[in-house]
Amino acid sequence: MSLNEIDLKISNLVKAINSYPGLVTLMSCGGHQNPKIGHSQVPKNQFYIEFKFMMQPPTPEAWASFQSISELTDEDTKYDWFIKPKHWVKIEVCGSNKFLLHGKNVEPDELAKMVNREISR
């Protein structure tokens, strides 16, 4: 995926994930006003980034990268009165080597800043 093809809304987050050792992004969506069914598009208040380990089996560095991103997602879920998530970030497993970082009502640039802070530690 070239950076020219990435939705501007999530380009910083895609770059941040790609800077982690052992991880590579595959596709992404920054959300659409009128998402097309069957086109891997999500509503405008959501985003996703599909990524994977660069090598199989994953290196220890790749596992550490995955764990670092995973830990950032756990703290971003807030609930309303009906116990329905108002905003969230989660990682879904999409196969033996594919993962989906998916968010709702969360600014991808803010998450990118968190990821970049974690990388610089």
VENURJO-V316010 format. One record per residue. N is the residue number from 0. RES is the residue in three letters. OMEGA is omega as a letter, one per 20 degrees, with the letter a starting at -180 (NA if undefined). D_LAST is the distance of its C-alpha to the last C-alpha in Angstrom with 1 decimal. Layout:
BEGIN
[[N | RES | OMEGA | D_LAST] [N | RES | OMEGA | D_LAST]]
END
This chain:
BEGIN
[[0 | MET | r | 27.4] [1 | SER | a | 27.4] [2 | LEU | r | 25.4] [3 | ASN | a | 28.9] [4 | GLU | a | 29.7] [5 | ILE | r | 26.8] [6 | ASP | a | 27.7] [7 | LEU | a | 26.3] [8 | LYS | a | 25.2] [9 | ILE | a | 22.5] [10 | SER | r | 21.8] [11 | ASN | r | 18.4] [12 | LEU | r | 17.4] [13 | VAL | r | 19.0] [14 | LYS | a | 17.2] [15 | ALA | r | 13.8] [16 | ILE | r | 14.9] [17 | ASN | r | 16.4] [18 | SER | r | 13.3] [19 | TYR | r | 12.0] [20 | PRO | r | 13.5] [21 | GLY | r | 16.9] [22 | LEU | r | 17.5] [23 | VAL | r | 20.1] [24 | THR | a | 21.7] [25 | LEU | r | 25.5] [26 | MET | a | 26.9] [27 | SER | r | 26.2] [28 | CYS | r | 28.1] [29 | GLY | r | 27.3] [30 | GLY | a | 30.5] [31 | HIS | r | 34.1] [32 | GLN | r | 36.8] [33 | ASN | a | 39.2] [34 | PRO | r | 37.4] [35 | LYS | r | 39.7] [36 | ILE | r | 40.4] [37 | GLY | a | 39.6] [38 | HIS | r | 37.4] [39 | SER | r | 33.9] [40 | GLN | r | 33.7] [41 | VAL | r | 32.5] [42 | PRO | a | 33.6] [43 | LYS | r | 32.1] [44 | ASN | r | 30.2] [45 | GLN | r | 28.3] [46 | PHE | r | 26.1] [47 | TYR | r | 25.0] [48 | ILE | r | 23.1] [49 | GLU | r | 24.3] [50 | PHE | a | 22.0] [51 | LYS | r | 22.3] [52 | PHE | a | 21.1] [53 | MET | a | 22.0] [54 | MET | r | 23.8] [55 | GLN | i | 25.9] [56 | PRO | a | 25.3] [57 | PRO | r | 21.6] [58 | THR | r | 19.4] [59 | PRO | r | 17.1] [60 | GLU | r | 14.2] [61 | ALA | r | 15.9] [62 | TRP | r | 16.4] [63 | ALA | r | 12.7] [64 | SER | r | 12.2] [65 | PHE | a | 15.2] [66 | GLN | a | 14.2] [67 | SER | r | 10.9] [68 | ILE | a | 13.3] [69 | SER | r | 16.0] [70 | GLU | r | 14.4] [71 | LEU | a | 13.8] [72 | THR | a | 17.5] [73 | ASP | a | 19.0] [74 | GLU | a | 18.5] [75 | ASP | r | 20.2] [76 | THR | r | 23.7] [77 | LYS | a | 26.3] [78 | TYR | r | 30.0] [79 | ASP | a | 33.2] [80 | TRP | a | 36.5] [81 | PHE | r | 37.6] [82 | ILE | r | 34.4] [83 | LYS | a | 33.8] [84 | PRO | r | 30.2] [85 | LYS | r | 30.1] [86 | HIS | a | 26.7] [87 | TRP | r | 24.4] [88 | VAL | a | 21.8] [89 | LYS | r | 22.3] [90 | ILE | r | 22.0] [91 | GLU | r | 25.4] [92 | VAL | a | 26.3] [93 | CYS | a | 28.8] [94 | GLY | a | 29.9] [95 | SER | a | 28.8] [96 | ASN | r | 26.1] [97 | LYS | a | 25.7] [98 | PHE | r | 23.7] [99 | LEU | r | 24.2] [100 | LEU | a | 21.6] [101 | HIS | a | 24.1] [102 | GLY | r | 24.1] [103 | LYS | r | 26.9] [104 | ASN | r | 27.1] [105 | VAL | r | 23.3] [106 | GLU | r | 22.2] [107 | PRO | r | 20.3] [108 | ASP | r | 18.7] [109 | GLU | r | 17.3] [110 | LEU | r | 15.8] [111 | ALA | r | 14.5] [112 | LYS | r | 12.7] [113 | MET | r | 11.1] [114 | VAL | a | 10.3] [115 | ASN | r | 8.9] [116 | ARG | a | 6.6] [117 | GLU | a | 5.5] [118 | ILE | a | 5.5] [119 | SER | r | 3.8] [120 | ARG | NA | 0.0]]
END
